[in-house]
């Protein structure tokens, strides 16, 4: 990380020094080192393009995900009809007296 910050600082300082030389040493017959109008146009166009790409990326990233369609559930098999069962014998009623 220190290497990257050193490179970026060097680039920014170089641009600053060139800008100062171009503008402090202005003489009517001197030619600028950098055509600053062209630089401003290109940087502006690049920033506009990057802004559009970022906007599209954010729009895609924040778009709600479509809900997955539920898988069709198979219809349950019909229940088999119960076998007819003969009624069980009923127990004697509680009021009946036992046989002796």
WOBELZI-V882222 format. One record per pair of residues at least 12 apart in sequence whose C-alpha atoms are under 7 Angstrom apart, sorted by the first residue. I is the first residue (numbers start at 1). GAP is how many residues later the second one is. Records with the same first field share a line. If there is no record, write none. Layout:
I = GAP / GAP
//
This chain:
none
//
